């Protein structure tokens, strides 16, 4: 089946080769008038992660890649109670979110609903535009929620989060901060304003970083017993201090602090960026 | 060659402005090379690592304006590691050290620090224009340095940069003596700006023709600004949320009535779609409209707006306009040359435009030659129709949100459709493809796309042969972007 080259996603990365065919790289043609032309100039062969997956086999649904923006960056409160506050458009999202833990299912849900496959750098849109789309989808979901809430006494869950969103759907902007993880080359960005509390943030980050394709590939190839072991590992909490990694942030003063000590609002107002640190390196952080 | 004194040749070369032509001139003979190099003022470096700053300075001592590009295009989509490079500091440092009379700097996908901005502001007395596109590494502090020290600044244009916003008063840093501003674009800044300082700046800038505001500038300030700058040609509205019955809105209408020169409109970064009718006044003169950051504008309000834009040449829009909306575009905008339709939500399977909108545009807009189209699905039949309707495409970029989706009706690969495009559009220079594609499409491209200079491919092709067809056939190919293609994997 033609779609085999989803295999390119192993290691949560993409094997990318770009080739510049310019004869005269220095004095090349005049820039076109529209700044968004985005022309490739540099020849660069990058192979991030193994090429092992290129033999791509099986249906699309089996593969998973890192994503630049995921449904999880959207109001993830929807995930725990996937049913309420959704219409047709958002229900796809929530279903994708709800099943995201099991990669296979998420992809088949995605595939069956025609949701854009979760591929790094696809669709090819600049991050600035992504911000707009995240906000738009957010306001859709929250507006629907608030109207449903009025119509029927909807399930009250994570009240705190909901209030934050229903209060200021229009005025709220996104707060994207960088997230890097020790041992991972390419960082991610997460919108803190899409989360109302540490739990959902940690969940989102775990999904971004810890459910890597290594674990996915291992899951695919391994026996059921092995798979359980992996699942157990996956459930390690970034916040619980019981796993190999711990979540830290750099605050306004430039200090690295453990995430989770201060109230959420205080955290979002002082955080500059996040880092998933190895627990072994994290000793010495104030608690 | 020796008939003319150097000054005459130099004068003649002044009329040769495009980089390509100047490069050709410099290759004719040694004397021409010397004269051209010493007189060239505008230099374009497409790859900042292809040549050293020292070499550029040596060759073009009269350099006044430089454009530098850093990271590859894929960096926009997070496909390049963050520490790849593209630092501009070495260039600025070299220019400063060599006392170059730098006046204009345009950077794309580069990293520029606050220190670097400060160095620029202090080193070049005649510095006039700073244009930063998709750059990062700086904050509003760096902007403050530029504002404070560049006495003759004409242009500060920030497009889609990642700027750390310290909410400083960089706008207040423009001294009262600075009255030279022609163009100011800070739409990408995330933080608040000093609104009073903004108003005063506009008031003392009689030459201001282009102003793009960020979301922190509310409607009442916009109205005051427009009253002070009725000669604006390019306007980017910040926030457009208001009560339609308010006095502010009425004042805005009055202000817009005076703005007879506006030809380009963008922004609406936060918009309440009611009462866009205030802008119906300026729509008839618009040649460029960019609503791709305005998800709040859609539906009937959007269509009403478009219907007034009879002279539109360039339209950037979100796909929430829908196929229906594109049909309105096709029937109203007969001068349309370029259109870009961006996705408003990349994850929902209900992307609002399909092949229907594309076909409508191709049949309704006779001058359309450049398109970027993000859509839900495509068919070979539609592409064949588009190719027949519109053989004048020079840039054709199609992005199906599901990157390997086949023909939505027949389930076949889209080879025939894209083949028709390259066969019919003899002037095609840039092509981006998506959807299910086999080696066959590369056969067609190699055979027909004689003018093709840049191609972007993702998830396409089967074997090496595809690449061979492409590389052997397209003699003018300069830039090739590939990701996730089996044909590439085996060869590279």
Interface residues (C-beta under 8 A of the other chain):
Chain A: X2 X3 X4 X5 X6 X8 X9 X14 X15 X16 X17 X18 X19 X20 X21 X22 X23 X24 X25 X26 X27 X28 X29 X30 X31 X34 X35 X36 X38 X39 X40 X41 X42 X44 X45 X46 X48 X51 X54 X60 X68 X69 X70 X71 X88 X89 X90 X92 X93 X96 X113 X114 X115 X116 X117 X119 X120 X121 X122 X123 X124 X125 X126 X127 X128 X129 X130 X132 X133 X135 X136 X137 X170 X171 X173 X185 X186 X187
Chain B: X18 X19 X20 X22 X23 X43 X44 X45 X46 X47 X49 X50 X51 X67 X69 X71 X72 X73 X74 X76 X77 X78 X79 X80 X81 X82 X106 X108 X133 X134 X159 X160 X162 X188 X190 X215 X241 X270 X272 X292 X293 X295 X314 X338 X340 X342 X343 X344 X345 X346 X347 X348 X349 X350 X374 X376 X399 X401 X402 X403 X404 X405 X406 X413 X436 X438 X454 X456 X458 X459 X462 X477 X478 X479 X480 X481 X482 X483 X484 X485 X486 X488 X489 X492
